[in-house]
């Protein structure tokens, strides 16, 4: 629901902050006071085309903020999350902002982040529905007609299944058509991939094998040098006359025979003892290496042949040898996607046929439910139109078959058609000239679908044009009923409607020789009584009109 609206420097408004409540909010005021400013400002916040002439005279820009509580609008929350525009600290709140310059340029924001006008419009349609001759009137769009009918029929889940099955069917069709048109090329690619994958399978390069082979090849290739050097080191360590171990032994003997040793000499003795132990251990390790070492030219040849095979295949595919496992995975995946030539194409054709059969079965069930619900919807809406003083109006729900062009939304195009005069054919809602008639038709439809449709904030403008008396009372009662289920905002000229509001806002305009300004204030208590009395009796408020107003409010 709309919780707050802030308007700055817009048409006749200098600065205005309004808090909105749940239920039914009515907006009243004298003719010309500027009641349309609220709807125009909302329209800008929802993405209407910017108009520099709407910027208040003498100022550079208009700034409009609209804050919504979206806790009950799951579709809006999902959209914000998908667009990464949600408020992490306040996920249940959404702020729309529009800035318009006097030159006609504009910027749009959602939750403080710049967005395109299309993003603003897309989200706005989920949050608010303006019923008048207005571009935000969702009932002028066929997709709204289809959604309302499916909701009334209790077929939301089935409609979703139809959409998903249609997409699955079309994906298979696209794949089949591509494969059929490129069968020869795909067959050649399949044969090539089969050979390449088989070649890589035969190579069977294990994980870590390349590094192990490289290391082993270096060791085998330098075997003579390694053995000769190892023998030299062993001799240097263990020679009986000049070896490291013998020399260290003699040095230790000299230190041990000293009659008196300083701390430094004692430390030196310990270090030499440790060094002798380390040299002896090193010699034993080197001797063990020499004893176990063998020259293996055959193994060297096998390792080099294996490395050569790996590098040859890597060069063939123009990749590094370490990339061969990844290449094999990629080629195998592509091979699996290509399938098995003609046999796979036949299997795919069967899948396409099965998917279409499943889609049509689901869509036929959807069509049956729509036909049943369409009669009920038309009957109940027409009954409401009678009560709204539109005796000659007749709503029809058109289910036009799509013949050989089924869609994701079923086998027919759903559209609400209306005839407002006897003998006149029913036409699309957007062909109706009267804003008042369109608002009442919208009201009738909303009343009938209220129990099954999840609706955003509903705004009604001109809903009471051309009616009065008992009909006005009916309009007010229906709006108040809607207000129990969702937020309703109504611009009205009738006391019968205004008296039904849970919240009452009054528009006033003050003018001087140089400027004019419109303001909105919330009326309560006696001020509300006086405004209802003014609407009943004109500028002169009498005791009788006040009593009449109180009677309206008590009802």
Backbone torsions as a table, in degrees:
resi	resn	phi	psi	omega
1	UNK	NA	154.6	175.8
2	UNK	-74.3	123.0	-177.9
3	UNK	-107.4	-27.4	-177.0
4	UNK	-154.4	143.2	175.9
5	UNK	-134.2	126.5	177.4
6	UNK	-119.3	127.4	-177.5
7	UNK	-127.0	129.1	177.0
8	UNK	-130.3	128.8	173.2
9	UNK	56.0	44.0	-179.7
10	UNK	-116.3	119.7	-176.0
11	UNK	46.1	-110.5	-176.8
12	UNK	-94.2	5.7	-176.5
13	UNK	-100.1	124.8	173.8
14	UNK	-80.0	-59.2	176.9
15	UNK	-151.7	132.6	-178.4
16	UNK	-146.3	129.5	174.3
17	UNK	-123.0	123.8	-178.1
18	UNK	-127.0	132.8	171.8
19	UNK	-102.0	131.1	-178.7
20	UNK	-108.2	148.5	-178.4
21	UNK	-111.9	167.8	174.0
22	UNK	-69.9	166.1	-179.8
23	UNK	90.8	-150.1	-175.4
24	UNK	-104.8	122.1	176.5
25	UNK	-109.7	127.0	178.4
26	UNK	-108.4	145.3	178.3
27	UNK	-122.6	122.1	-177.7
28	UNK	-129.1	170.2	178.4
29	UNK	161.0	165.8	-179.8
30	UNK	-67.3	156.8	177.0
31	UNK	-58.7	130.5	179.8
32	UNK	87.4	-0.7	-177.9
33	UNK	-74.3	-20.8	177.8
34	UNK	111.3	32.7	-179.8
35	UNK	-63.9	-27.8	-178.4
36	UNK	-74.4	-12.0	-177.9
37	UNK	-59.5	-41.4	-179.3
38	UNK	-59.4	-47.5	-179.3
39	UNK	-66.6	-39.1	178.5
40	UNK	-63.8	-41.2	179.3
41	UNK	-65.7	-43.0	176.4
42	UNK	-59.7	-41.2	178.8
43	UNK	-59.2	-41.2	178.0
44	UNK	-65.7	-40.9	178.4
45	UNK	-64.7	-24.1	-179.6
46	UNK	-94.4	-0.7	173.7
47	UNK	108.3	17.5	174.4
48	UNK	-59.9	158.8	179.0
49	UNK	-61.9	134.3	-178.0
50	UNK	-70.8	143.3	178.6
51	UNK	-136.2	111.5	-178.5
52	UNK	-60.1	-24.1	-179.3
53	UNK	-71.3	-13.2	177.2
54	UNK	-82.1	-11.3	177.0
55	UNK	-72.3	132.6	-176.6
56	UNK	-55.3	135.0	-177.6
57	UNK	-56.3	133.4	178.7
58	UNK	89.8	-2.2	178.9
59	UNK	-117.4	163.3	-174.5
60	UNK	-92.5	-27.2	-176.7
61	UNK	-156.6	155.0	173.1
62	UNK	-106.6	145.9	-177.1
63	UNK	-134.2	122.4	-175.9
64	UNK	-126.4	128.3	175.9
65	UNK	-119.5	134.3	174.3
66	UNK	-128.0	121.5	-178.0
67	UNK	-106.7	134.0	-177.1
68	UNK	-124.9	143.2	167.5
69	UNK	-91.5	114.3	-174.8
70	UNK	-108.9	18.3	-176.2
71	UNK	-58.6	-28.6	-178.1
72	UNK	-103.2	5.9	-177.1
73	UNK	-111.8	83.5	-175.5
74	UNK	-61.7	-37.0	-178.4
75	UNK	-61.4	-40.7	179.4
76	UNK	-67.4	-40.2	179.7
77	UNK	-64.8	-40.3	178.1
78	UNK	-64.8	-40.8	-178.8
79	UNK	-64.2	-45.1	179.2
80	UNK	-60.4	-41.4	179.2
81	UNK	-65.0	-42.5	179.5
82	UNK	-63.3	-35.6	-179.4
83	UNK	-87.7	-0.3	-177.4
84	UNK	56.4	46.1	-178.5
85	UNK	-120.9	6.1	-178.5
86	UNK	-73.1	158.8	173.5
87	UNK	-93.1	113.3	-175.7
88	UNK	-65.5	-35.8	-178.4
89	UNK	-82.1	-23.3	178.0
90	UNK	-135.9	70.4	-174.5
91	UNK	-66.2	-16.3	-178.3
92	UNK	-90.1	2.2	-176.6
93	UNK	-122.9	147.6	179.4
94	UNK	-140.1	133.6	-178.7
95	UNK	-117.8	121.0	173.4
96	UNK	-102.1	138.1	179.5
97	UNK	-137.9	141.2	177.8
98	UNK	-136.1	128.6	176.5
99	UNK	-116.2	126.9	-177.1
100	UNK	-124.2	128.5	178.9
101	UNK	-91.2	162.6	179.9
102	UNK	-66.0	-17.1	176.6
103	UNK	-83.9	-5.7	178.2
104	UNK	97.3	1.2	175.8
105	UNK	-82.3	158.3	-178.2
106	UNK	-149.8	158.5	173.5
107	UNK	-130.6	146.3	-178.5
108	UNK	-123.4	144.9	-178.7
109	UNK	-139.3	144.1	170.3
110	UNK	-125.7	120.5	-177.4
111	UNK	52.0	40.1	175.1
112	UNK	82.5	-1.4	-177.9
113	UNK	-109.3	134.6	-178.5
114	UNK	-60.6	137.6	178.7
115	UNK	-139.2	169.2	175.3
116	UNK	-81.6	162.4	176.9
117	UNK	-63.0	-34.2	179.8
118	UNK	-65.5	-39.3	175.9
119	UNK	-63.3	-41.1	179.5
120	UNK	-62.5	-43.4	-179.3
121	UNK	-66.2	-42.2	-178.2
122	UNK	-60.0	-47.4	179.2
123	UNK	-68.5	-40.2	-178.2
124	UNK	-57.8	-36.6	179.8
125	UNK	-65.6	-23.9	178.1
126	UNK	-83.1	-18.1	-172.2
127	UNK	-102.7	-31.5	-172.2
128	UNK	-147.8	145.4	-178.2
129	UNK	-132.3	111.4	-176.0
130	UNK	-97.7	120.0	-176.9
131	UNK	-100.6	98.5	177.4
132	UNK	-172.6	-167.1	172.7
133	UNK	-82.4	79.9	-167.6
134	UNK	-145.2	146.2	-176.6
135	UNK	-69.4	-14.0	177.4
136	UNK	-93.0	11.9	177.2
137	UNK	-78.5	100.1	-174.3
138	UNK	-66.3	-25.5	-178.6
139	UNK	-71.3	-3.1	174.1
140	UNK	-85.2	-4.5	-176.3
141	UNK	-109.0	139.0	-176.6
142	UNK	-66.1	-32.5	-179.2
143	UNK	-64.0	-29.5	175.1
144	UNK	-68.9	-40.2	178.5
145	UNK	-59.5	-46.4	-179.1
146	UNK	-62.9	-44.5	-179.3
147	UNK	-62.5	-45.7	-179.2
148	UNK	-62.8	-40.5	180.0
149	UNK	-66.4	-43.4	179.5
150	UNK	-65.6	-36.9	177.5
151	UNK	-66.1	-42.0	178.9
152	UNK	-63.4	-35.3	180.0
153	UNK	-80.5	-5.2	-177.8
154	UNK	67.9	36.5	-173.6
155	UNK	-117.4	25.5	-178.8
156	UNK	-59.8	-45.0	-179.2
157	UNK	-66.1	-40.6	178.6
158	UNK	-65.2	-41.0	178.5
159	UNK	-61.6	-38.2	177.3
160	UNK	-65.8	-40.6	177.7
161	UNK	-62.3	-40.3	178.4
162	UNK	-62.2	-44.4	179.7
163	UNK	-61.6	-44.4	-178.5
164	UNK	-67.0	-41.5	179.9
165	UNK	-67.5	-36.4	177.7
166	UNK	-62.1	-45.5	180.0
167	UNK	-62.9	-39.6	178.3
168	UNK	-63.6	-44.5	179.3
169	UNK	-61.2	-46.2	-178.1
170	UNK	-66.2	-34.6	177.3
171	UNK	-63.3	-44.1	177.6
172	UNK	-63.6	-40.0	179.1
173	UNK	-61.2	-45.3	-179.3
174	UNK	-61.9	-42.4	179.4
175	UNK	-64.6	-43.7	-179.5
176	UNK	-64.6	-44.5	-179.4
177	UNK	-62.8	-40.2	179.2
178	UNK	-65.2	-44.9	-178.4
179	UNK	-66.8	-35.9	179.0
180	UNK	-67.3	-42.1	-177.7
181	UNK	-72.6	-23.1	-176.2
182	UNK	-122.1	33.5	-173.8
183	UNK	-59.5	-45.2	-176.7
184	UNK	-65.1	-45.6	-179.6
185	UNK	-65.0	-42.4	-179.6
186	UNK	-67.4	-34.2	177.9
187	UNK	-64.8	-42.9	178.5
188	UNK	-64.2	-40.4	178.6
189	UNK	-65.0	-37.7	179.1
190	UNK	-63.0	-43.5	179.7
191	UNK	-64.6	-42.0	-180.0
192	UNK	-63.6	-46.3	-179.3
193	UNK	-63.8	-37.7	179.1
194	UNK	-60.0	-44.9	179.3
195	UNK	-64.2	-44.7	-177.5
196	UNK	-65.4	-42.6	179.0
197	UNK	-65.3	-40.1	178.2
198	UNK	-62.2	-41.8	179.0
199	UNK	-62.1	-42.5	178.7
200	UNK	-70.2	-33.5	175.7
201	UNK	-62.3	-43.2	179.9
202	UNK	-66.3	-36.2	177.2
203	UNK	-64.3	-42.3	175.1
204	UNK	49.7	51.8	179.2
205	UNK	-70.8	116.2	-177.6
206	UNK	-80.5	159.8	178.5
207	UNK	-66.0	129.1	-179.9
208	UNK	81.4	-4.9	-176.0
209	UNK	-67.2	-37.9	-177.0
210	UNK	-61.4	-45.2	179.7
211	UNK	-63.8	-40.2	179.8
212	UNK	-65.4	-41.1	179.1
213	UNK	-65.1	-43.2	178.8
214	UNK	-59.5	-44.6	-179.5
215	UNK	-65.0	-44.4	-179.1
216	UNK	-66.1	-37.9	180.0
217	UNK	-63.6	-41.7	179.2
218	UNK	-64.1	-40.1	179.9
219	UNK	-65.6	-45.5	-178.0
220	UNK	-68.4	-37.8	-177.8
221	UNK	-67.9	-24.9	-177.8
222	UNK	-111.5	26.0	-174.2
223	UNK	-61.2	-45.2	-178.3
224	UNK	-59.8	-47.8	-178.2
225	UNK	-64.8	-40.5	-179.6
226	UNK	-63.3	-42.6	-178.8
227	UNK	-66.4	-45.4	-178.2
228	UNK	-62.7	-44.3	-179.5
229	UNK	-66.6	-37.5	178.2
230	UNK	-62.5	-40.8	179.1
231	UNK	-65.9	-38.5	177.7
232	UNK	-62.3	-45.5	-178.4
233	UNK	-64.1	-39.9	178.6
234	UNK	-61.9	-39.7	179.3
235	UNK	-66.7	-40.3	179.4
236	UNK	-63.7	-33.5	-179.3
237	UNK	-78.3	-37.7	-167.6
238	UNK	-112.6	5.9	-178.9
239	UNK	-57.8	134.7	-174.7
240	UNK	-66.0	-26.9	-176.9
241	UNK	-103.1	-48.4	-172.7
242	UNK	-116.8	8.3	-177.5
243	UNK	-67.6	158.6	-177.8
244	UNK	-60.0	-40.6	-177.7
245	UNK	-65.8	-42.0	-179.7
246	UNK	-66.8	-41.7	-179.5
247	UNK	-63.4	-43.8	178.4
248	UNK	-63.5	-35.7	179.4
249	UNK	-63.2	-42.9	179.4
250	UNK	-65.1	-42.2	-179.9
251	UNK	-62.1	-40.9	178.8
252	UNK	-65.1	-37.3	179.0
253	UNK	-62.0	-42.1	179.0
254	UNK	-62.3	-43.3	-179.2
255	UNK	-66.4	-39.3	-176.4
256	UNK	-68.2	-25.0	-177.4
257	UNK	-87.7	-4.2	178.9
258	UNK	-68.8	136.5	-177.8
259	UNK	-70.4	-32.1	-177.9
260	UNK	-140.9	126.9	-177.2
261	UNK	-120.5	133.4	175.9
262	UNK	-73.5	172.1	178.1
263	UNK	-60.7	-37.6	-179.9
264	UNK	-64.6	-42.7	179.8
265	UNK	-67.9	-35.6	176.4
266	UNK	-63.3	-41.5	176.7
267	UNK	-63.7	-40.9	179.0
268	UNK	-63.0	-39.2	178.9
269	UNK	-62.4	-42.6	179.1
270	UNK	-64.3	-41.5	-179.6
271	UNK	-64.9	-41.6	179.6
272	UNK	-66.0	-37.2	176.4
273	UNK	-61.7	-44.9	177.9
274	UNK	-63.5	-40.1	-179.3
275	UNK	-63.6	-40.8	179.2
276	UNK	-62.5	-42.3	178.7
277	UNK	-61.7	-44.0	-179.1
278	UNK	-64.1	-40.7	179.6
279	UNK	-65.7	-43.3	178.9
280	UNK	-61.4	-41.7	179.7
281	UNK	-66.4	-39.7	178.9
282	UNK	-62.9	-41.1	179.4
283	UNK	-63.5	-40.2	179.8
284	UNK	-63.5	-40.5	178.5
285	UNK	-64.7	-40.6	179.9
286	UNK	-67.0	-42.1	178.5
287	UNK	-63.2	-38.6	178.0
288	UNK	-63.2	-40.8	177.3
289	UNK	-61.1	-42.4	-178.1
290	UNK	-66.4	-41.6	-179.1
291	UNK	-62.4	-35.6	-176.3
292	UNK	-92.1	-7.5	-175.3
293	UNK	-80.5	137.6	176.7
294	UNK	-141.6	141.0	174.5
295	UNK	-79.7	127.1	-175.0
296	UNK	-133.9	78.3	-178.8
297	UNK	-62.2	-28.6	179.3
298	UNK	-69.2	-41.1	177.7
299	UNK	-65.8	-38.9	177.0
300	UNK	-59.8	-42.2	179.5
301	UNK	-64.5	-40.9	-180.0
302	UNK	-64.3	-42.9	179.8
303	UNK	-63.6	-43.5	-178.2
304	UNK	-67.4	-34.9	176.9
305	UNK	-66.9	-40.2	178.8
306	UNK	-63.9	-45.1	178.3
307	UNK	-62.9	-39.3	179.7
308	UNK	-62.8	-41.2	178.6
309	UNK	-63.4	-41.6	179.9
310	UNK	-63.8	-46.9	-177.6
311	UNK	-69.1	-33.6	178.5
312	UNK	-62.4	-46.8	-179.4
313	UNK	-67.2	-36.6	178.2
314	UNK	-63.1	-42.7	177.7
315	UNK	-64.2	-38.6	-179.9
316	UNK	-59.2	-39.6	-178.8
317	UNK	-93.4	0.9	178.1
318	UNK	57.5	46.2	175.2
319	UNK	-134.2	163.2	174.0
320	UNK	-71.1	149.3	-177.9
321	UNK	-58.2	-30.5	179.0
322	UNK	-70.5	-13.5	-179.3
323	UNK	-92.5	-0.9	-176.0
324	UNK	-62.8	-41.0	177.6
325	UNK	-61.1	-41.4	178.4
326	UNK	-65.3	-39.5	178.5
327	UNK	-62.6	-43.1	-180.0
328	UNK	-60.9	-42.7	178.4
329	UNK	-61.3	-42.2	-179.3
330	UNK	-65.6	-46.2	-179.6
331	UNK	-65.2	-37.6	179.9
332	UNK	-66.7	-38.6	178.1
333	UNK	-63.8	-43.9	179.4
334	UNK	-64.3	-39.3	179.6
335	UNK	-62.7	-42.3	179.3
336	UNK	-64.4	-37.0	179.2
337	UNK	-68.3	-34.8	179.9
338	UNK	-70.4	-25.3	178.6
339	UNK	76.3	-151.4	-173.1
340	UNK	-120.6	46.4	174.3
341	UNK	71.1	-135.4	-174.5
342	UNK	-61.6	-37.8	-179.4
343	UNK	-63.1	-40.7	179.5
344	UNK	-68.2	-36.5	179.9
345	UNK	-63.6	-40.2	177.7
346	UNK	-65.1	-40.6	178.8
347	UNK	-65.1	-38.0	179.1
348	UNK	-66.7	-37.6	178.1
349	UNK	-62.3	-38.8	177.7
350	UNK	-66.0	-38.4	178.2
351	UNK	-64.0	-39.1	178.3
352	UNK	-62.3	-45.0	-179.4
353	UNK	-63.8	-43.3	179.3
354	UNK	-64.5	-40.8	179.6
355	UNK	-64.4	-39.9	178.7
356	UNK	-65.9	-42.3	179.6
357	UNK	-60.7	-43.4	179.4
358	UNK	-64.8	-44.0	178.8
359	UNK	-59.0	-47.8	-176.0
360	UNK	-66.5	-32.8	177.8
361	UNK	-66.0	-44.8	177.7
362	UNK	-64.8	-43.8	-177.9
363	UNK	-66.0	-33.7	178.6
364	UNK	-67.0	-39.6	174.6
365	UNK	-61.9	-40.1	178.7
366	UNK	-63.7	-42.4	180.0
367	UNK	-63.3	-41.1	179.3
368	UNK	-60.9	-45.3	178.3
369	UNK	-64.0	-36.9	178.8
370	UNK	-65.7	-41.0	-179.5
371	UNK	-62.7	-42.2	179.5
372	UNK	-65.7	-44.0	-176.6
373	UNK	-72.0	-28.5	-176.7
374	UNK	-64.7	-40.5	178.4
375	UNK	-65.3	-42.4	178.8
376	UNK	-63.7	-44.2	-179.3
377	UNK	-61.8	-48.1	-178.5
378	UNK	-61.8	-43.4	-178.6
379	UNK	-62.1	-45.9	-176.4
380	UNK	-72.8	-37.9	177.9
381	UNK	-65.5	-41.7	179.8
382	UNK	-64.1	-34.2	176.0
383	UNK	-65.1	-39.2	177.5
384	UNK	-67.8	-37.3	178.7
385	UNK	-63.6	-36.5	176.1
386	UNK	-60.2	-44.7	-179.5
387	UNK	-67.8	-21.5	-178.9
388	UNK	-95.5	23.3	176.7
389	UNK	62.2	33.2	173.3
390	UNK	-120.0	62.9	-174.0
391	UNK	-59.8	-31.6	-176.1
392	UNK	-92.2	-3.5	-178.5
393	UNK	-78.7	146.3	-179.3
394	UNK	-145.7	120.8	177.5
395	UNK	-92.7	135.5	172.8
396	UNK	-122.8	142.6	175.5
397	UNK	-104.0	109.0	-178.7
398	UNK	-86.4	130.2	174.8
399	UNK	-119.4	83.1	-175.3
400	UNK	-82.4	118.3	-179.4
401	UNK	-60.7	142.7	178.0
402	UNK	-92.0	3.7	177.9
403	UNK	52.3	-117.3	-175.5
404	UNK	-91.9	16.2	-179.2
405	UNK	-124.6	62.1	178.9
406	UNK	-62.8	157.0	-177.3
407	UNK	-126.9	178.4	177.4
408	UNK	-66.4	-14.1	-176.4
409	UNK	-104.6	8.4	175.2
410	UNK	120.9	-164.9	-173.0
411	UNK	-97.3	3.6	-178.6
412	UNK	-145.7	159.7	173.7
413	UNK	-96.5	122.2	-178.9
414	UNK	-94.7	130.9	178.1
415	UNK	-150.9	137.8	174.3
416	UNK	-86.8	126.0	177.8
417	UNK	-115.8	150.4	-176.3
418	UNK	-137.2	139.4	170.6
419	UNK	-120.3	129.0	-176.9
420	UNK	-105.5	-7.2	-179.7
421	UNK	-134.6	146.4	179.4
422	UNK	-57.5	139.9	177.7
423	UNK	78.2	-6.0	-179.2
424	UNK	-90.2	132.9	-179.9
425	UNK	-67.4	149.7	178.1
426	UNK	-70.3	135.6	-179.0
427	UNK	-128.5	172.8	179.8
428	UNK	-62.6	149.3	-178.1
429	UNK	-58.9	-34.4	-178.0
430	UNK	-73.9	-2.3	175.7
431	UNK	-90.8	-5.1	-179.4
432	UNK	-79.0	127.7	-173.6
433	UNK	-79.5	-34.6	-171.8
434	UNK	-81.9	121.7	176.2
435	UNK	-65.2	-36.3	179.0
436	UNK	-63.6	-44.7	178.6
437	UNK	-61.9	-43.9	-178.9
438	UNK	-62.7	-39.3	179.2
439	UNK	-65.1	-40.3	179.7
440	UNK	-70.0	-37.9	175.8
441	UNK	-62.4	-43.2	177.7
442	UNK	-60.6	-42.6	179.7
443	UNK	-61.2	-44.1	-179.8
444	UNK	-61.8	-43.2	-179.9
445	UNK	-66.1	-42.8	-179.8
446	UNK	-63.4	-39.2	179.3
447	UNK	-62.4	-43.2	-177.8
448	UNK	-68.8	-38.2	-175.0
449	UNK	-93.8	2.6	-174.0
450	UNK	-59.0	-34.7	-175.4
451	UNK	-73.0	-22.9	-173.3
452	UNK	-115.7	-13.6	-173.9
453	UNK	-105.1	131.4	173.5
454	UNK	-85.7	111.2	-171.7
455	UNK	-113.3	149.1	172.9
456	UNK	-79.4	-163.5	173.7
457	UNK	-62.3	132.4	-179.3
458	UNK	-106.1	127.8	178.5
459	UNK	-117.6	126.0	-179.9
460	UNK	-116.3	126.3	178.0
461	UNK	-124.5	136.9	178.1
462	UNK	66.3	18.5	-177.6
463	UNK	-65.5	-21.6	-176.4
464	UNK	-107.5	13.1	179.3
465	UNK	-67.1	129.5	175.5
466	UNK	80.1	10.3	178.1
467	UNK	-128.3	171.8	178.2
468	UNK	-173.6	-175.7	174.7
469	UNK	56.1	-129.9	-174.5
470	UNK	-63.6	-36.1	-179.7
471	UNK	-65.4	-40.9	176.6
472	UNK	-60.2	-37.9	178.5
473	UNK	-65.2	-38.7	177.5
474	UNK	-63.9	-44.9	179.1
475	UNK	-58.3	-47.6	179.7
476	UNK	-60.4	-42.8	-180.0
477	UNK	-63.3	-42.2	-179.7
478	UNK	-66.0	-40.1	178.7
479	UNK	-63.8	-40.8	179.4
480	UNK	-65.3	-37.8	176.8
481	UNK	-61.9	-42.8	176.9
482	UNK	-62.5	-36.7	-179.5
483	UNK	-63.4	-18.3	177.0
484	UNK	-75.5	-20.9	-176.8
485	UNK	-106.4	-25.4	178.1
486	UNK	-156.9	170.7	-179.9
487	UNK	-74.2	132.0	178.7
488	UNK	-125.3	130.0	175.6
489	UNK	-119.6	126.9	-173.5
490	UNK	-131.9	124.4	170.8
491	UNK	-89.6	121.2	-171.4
492	UNK	-138.6	153.9	174.5
493	UNK	-109.5	-6.4	-172.2
494	UNK	-103.0	133.1	176.9
495	UNK	-64.5	-34.4	-179.5
496	UNK	-61.3	-34.9	178.1
497	UNK	-80.5	-47.1	-176.3
498	UNK	-59.9	-33.8	-176.9
499	UNK	-69.9	-14.4	-178.1
500	UNK	-88.4	-6.7	-174.0
501	UNK	-70.9	145.7	171.6
502	UNK	-78.8	-31.0	177.8
503	UNK	-130.0	140.2	-176.3
504	UNK	-126.2	120.0	176.8
505	UNK	-112.5	136.5	-179.5
506	UNK	-115.7	133.4	176.3
507	UNK	-97.2	130.1	175.0
508	UNK	-129.4	152.2	178.9
509	UNK	-127.2	131.3	174.4
510	UNK	-113.8	142.4	-176.6
511	UNK	-135.0	146.4	172.8
512	UNK	-128.0	-175.1	-178.3
513	UNK	-68.0	-19.9	-174.7
514	UNK	-113.6	-18.5	-176.1
515	UNK	-158.6	168.1	175.8
516	UNK	-136.1	151.6	-178.9
517	UNK	-146.3	137.8	176.0
518	UNK	-106.7	142.1	176.7
519	UNK	-136.0	157.0	175.6
520	UNK	-122.3	133.6	177.1
521	UNK	-130.2	150.7	177.2
522	UNK	-85.7	132.3	179.9
523	UNK	-101.8	137.3	174.1
524	UNK	-140.2	164.6	173.7
525	UNK	55.8	-131.9	-175.0
526	UNK	-66.4	-31.4	178.5
527	UNK	-62.8	-36.1	177.8
528	UNK	-68.4	-40.3	177.4
529	UNK	-60.5	-44.9	-178.1
530	UNK	-64.5	-38.0	179.8
531	UNK	-67.6	-40.8	177.0
532	UNK	-63.5	-40.7	178.2
533	UNK	-62.5	-40.5	178.9
534	UNK	-62.4	-41.1	-179.6
535	UNK	-66.4	-27.8	179.3
536	UNK	-80.8	-40.1	-170.2
537	UNK	-122.4	8.4	178.9
538	UNK	86.1	-160.0	-174.1
539	UNK	-67.2	-30.9	-179.0
540	UNK	-87.3	114.7	-178.5
541	UNK	-97.3	122.7	-178.2
542	UNK	-111.6	167.9	176.9
543	UNK	-60.2	-34.5	-179.1
544	UNK	-68.1	-43.1	-179.9
545	UNK	-67.9	-34.0	176.6
546	UNK	-65.8	-41.5	178.8
547	UNK	-64.6	-40.4	178.5
548	UNK	-63.5	-41.2	179.8
549	UNK	-62.7	-44.0	179.7
550	UNK	-62.3	-37.0	178.8
551	UNK	-63.6	-42.8	177.5
552	UNK	-59.4	-46.6	-176.4
553	UNK	-67.5	-35.5	179.0
554	UNK	-65.1	-34.5	179.6
555	UNK	-69.1	NA	NA
